[in-house]
Amino acid sequence: MSATLHPRTNEPKMSTVVLESVLTCPHCGFAKQETMPTDACQFFYECGNCGTVLRPKPGDCCVFCSYGSVSCPPIQQYKDCCNPD
C-alpha cells in the first residue's frame, strides 16, 4: 500500500505534526532550527546571518514551505494554511 501524497507538495501525509523546521537562507546559506506557528502563516523571516528578509516563493503559503526542511503544520495536515476552515 502506497502513502497518500499531498497534491501540492508531493510529500507523504504525516501521522504526527512536526513543529520544528530548519530554515535555510537562499542568499547566504545560513540555517537555523525554528519552531513553526500552528495558528498562523509566517510570511516574513529575517536571516540571523545576513539580515535578508525572506518571503514565501510564489505558490507557497509561508517561509517554512519555501525555505524550511519541513512544510508548515497546516500543509502537513492537508489543510489550507491561510484558511484553516
Backbone torsions as a table, in degrees:
resi	resn	phi	psi	omega
1	MET	NA	128.7	-178.1
2	SER	-89.6	155.7	-179.8
3	ALA	-73.7	148.0	174.9
4	THR	-75.9	129.8	-178.0
5	LEU	-104.3	143.8	176.9
6	HIS	-66.9	133.6	-175.0
7	PRO	-65.1	-28.0	-177.9
8	ARG	-92.9	-43.7	-174.2
9	THR	-94.7	-16.8	-177.5
10	ASN	62.8	22.5	176.8
11	GLU	-93.6	149.2	177.1
12	PRO	-67.9	147.9	177.0
13	LYS	-67.0	132.7	-176.5
14	MET	-95.2	139.8	179.9
15	SER	-76.0	-30.8	175.4
16	THR	-124.2	144.7	-177.5
17	VAL	-81.5	129.8	176.8
18	VAL	-90.9	126.9	-177.3
19	LEU	-102.0	-9.4	179.6
20	GLU	-105.0	135.9	178.5
21	SER	-142.8	145.0	177.2
22	VAL	-96.1	114.2	176.3
23	LEU	-87.1	131.6	179.6
24	THR	-119.0	122.8	179.9
25	CYS	-69.7	125.7	179.7
26	PRO	-74.1	-12.2	-178.0
27	HIS	-88.4	-43.0	-176.2
28	CYS	-120.2	-10.1	178.2
29	GLY	84.9	-0.4	179.1
30	PHE	-63.6	135.1	-178.6
31	ALA	-124.8	139.4	179.6
32	LYS	-146.2	135.6	176.5
33	GLN	-76.8	132.4	179.9
34	GLU	-132.8	154.2	173.9
35	THR	-91.3	129.0	-178.0
36	MET	-83.1	142.1	173.9
37	PRO	-69.6	147.4	179.4
38	THR	-102.1	-10.0	-173.9
39	ASP	-121.3	10.9	-179.3
40	ALA	-160.8	156.6	172.9
41	CYS	-82.3	144.1	174.7
42	GLN	-107.2	105.4	-175.4
43	PHE	-85.1	-25.2	-176.6
44	PHE	-128.9	146.4	175.9
45	TYR	-150.5	126.2	179.0
46	GLU	-93.5	124.4	178.8
47	CYS	-62.5	130.5	-179.6
48	GLY	-73.4	-8.4	-179.4
49	ASN	-103.1	-57.4	-174.5
50	CYS	-102.1	-10.8	177.8
51	GLY	83.1	1.0	177.7
52	THR	-63.1	135.2	176.7
53	VAL	-90.9	115.1	179.7
54	LEU	-84.0	142.9	175.9
55	ARG	-129.7	155.6	179.8
56	PRO	-60.0	146.5	172.5
57	LYS	-70.0	155.5	177.0
58	PRO	-54.2	130.5	-179.9
59	GLY	93.5	-14.9	177.1
60	ASP	-96.7	151.3	-175.6
61	CYS	-89.1	-21.2	-175.9
62	CYS	-159.8	172.6	-178.9
63	VAL	-66.1	-27.9	179.0
64	PHE	-68.6	-36.9	178.5
65	CYS	-71.0	-28.3	-179.5
66	SER	-86.5	-42.6	-170.0
67	TYR	-124.1	1.6	-177.1
68	GLY	-92.5	160.6	176.9
69	SER	-76.9	-17.9	179.9
70	VAL	-136.2	137.4	175.9
71	SER	-65.1	160.1	-177.7
72	CYS	-63.7	158.4	-176.9
73	PRO	-53.8	-45.2	179.3
74	PRO	-60.8	-38.9	178.8
75	ILE	-67.5	-38.2	176.4
76	GLN	-59.6	-31.4	-178.3
77	GLN	-95.3	11.4	179.8
78	TYR	62.0	35.2	176.7
79	LYS	-110.7	162.8	174.6
80	ASP	-78.1	117.6	-174.5
81	CYS	-56.4	-43.1	-174.1
82	CYS	-91.8	-11.7	175.9
83	ASN	-133.1	82.6	-173.0
84	PRO	-63.8	-15.6	179.8
85	ASP	-90.1	NA	NA
